[in-house]
């Protein structure tokens, strides 16, 4: 009795085209990861750098503070330049291939 009911349900499922395949895998949300780092991790790291710079300045190591600050500013300029080039490259690809 149970076997016939099970067989009937399987036959009905096959007739209706039900598949037993696994759902398509989802990708990794890289934009969410980048947003998380930009909004949470980067400000903490900048605050730590600021505390280090203030500590050095209070001990009279002004030249080291200026050197470190200049290196940090150059690094931020490289990051901003890379972001700008990303958008410029995207614009050029859209312009060429559209």
Order of alpha helices (4+ residues) and beta strands (2+ residues): alpha-alpha-alpha-alpha
